Amino acid sequence: MESKKLAGEKAVEYIKDGMIVGLGTGSTVYWTILKIGELIKQGLKIHGVPTSKDTEQLAVKMGIPLLNLSELSKIDLTIDGADEVNPRFDLIKGGGGALLREKMIASISERFVVVADETKYVTTLGKFPLPVEVTQFGWEITKKQIERMGQINPQLRLKDNAPYITDNGNFILDCYMNTIEKPEVLSVQLNMIPGVVENGLFVNMADTVIIGGSNGEIEIKHNTI
Ligand SMILES: O=C(CO)[C@H](O)[C@H](O)COP(=O)(O)O
């Protein structure tokens, strides 16, 4: 928790007065949102754009004024967590189920800052099962189509013994693979399957990655690729 807090709180240094800030989802960016709440009480003026209903609730509780994505054409900065990050600044996201909104918001952000503890930094993506958001309608067929791609084992995500339902009313298939050699290829292939709404690969989207270490140190990596 301490390394998540370190990374999460550090990210507020990228926020400037007047910015529109995309607010990610999860237990690392939680610390960013709490810190933003403190800064707002001290006079910081920003607007947030939440990536999930959970984040919306937290942001409201912290007194962060919010904007709706549909009112915007760009966002100055988005801060979000990740399940895995590789040295090419590719991410797996969606462990918390918010991948679609997270990707939409990151995609219109001038700067995308990722906050993570050191366990998330990996040489090759894929140990963490890749979340793929699919329509409820015909999800079994979508699952079969993903299986047919080979070496992928998609499993319907459950919560309390029932299918997990995203904020967008869809299901999630967690895809077990072990290694993802070419995230840029897999991402396109998955999104071509009818019934797939979005996948959790964020290919070279991060501009900055802030990594909190268990030794209390913070490492900041800038994307120059
Ligand atoms: O993608 C996400 C939610 O959909 C999260 O950012 C990701 O799961 C990391 O979460 P945490 O910071 O709790 O480890």
The ligand as an SDF file (V2000), in Angstrom:
LIG
                    3D

 14 13  0  0  0  0  0  0  0  0999 V2000
   -7.2240   -0.6270  -14.8820 O   0  0  0  0  0  0  0  0  0  0  0  0
   -7.6400   -0.4300  -13.7740 C   0  0  0  0  0  0  0  0  0  0  0  0
   -9.0780   -0.4500  -13.4350 C   0  0  0  0  0  0  0  0  0  0  0  0
   -9.8450   -0.8370  -14.5220 O   0  0  0  0  0  0  0  0  0  0  0  0
   -6.6920   -0.1160  -12.6760 C   0  0  0  0  0  0  0  0  0  0  0  0
   -6.0050    1.0400  -13.0060 O   0  0  0  0  0  0  0  0  0  0  0  0
   -5.7510   -1.2570  -12.5090 C   0  0  0  0  0  0  0  0  0  0  0  0
   -6.4980   -2.4190  -12.2430 O   0  0  0  0  0  0  0  0  0  0  0  0
   -4.7640   -1.0150  -11.3620 C   0  0  0  0  0  0  0  0  0  0  0  0
   -5.4310   -1.0010  -10.1580 O   0  0  0  0  0  0  0  0  0  0  0  0
   -4.6990   -0.8470   -8.7850 P   0  0  0  0  0  0  0  0  0  0  0  0
   -4.0810    0.5140   -8.7640 O   0  0  0  0  0  0  0  0  0  0  0  0
   -5.8060   -1.0230   -7.7760 O   0  0  0  0  0  0  0  0  0  0  0  0
   -3.6710   -1.9420   -8.6670 O   0  0  0  0  0  0  0  0  0  0  0  0
  1  2  2  0
  2  3  1  0
  2  5  1  0
  3  4  1  0
  5  6  1  0
  5  7  1  0
  7  8  1  0
  7  9  1  0
  9 10  1  0
 10 11  1  0
 11 12  2  0
 11 13  1  0
 11 14  1  0
M  END
$$$$
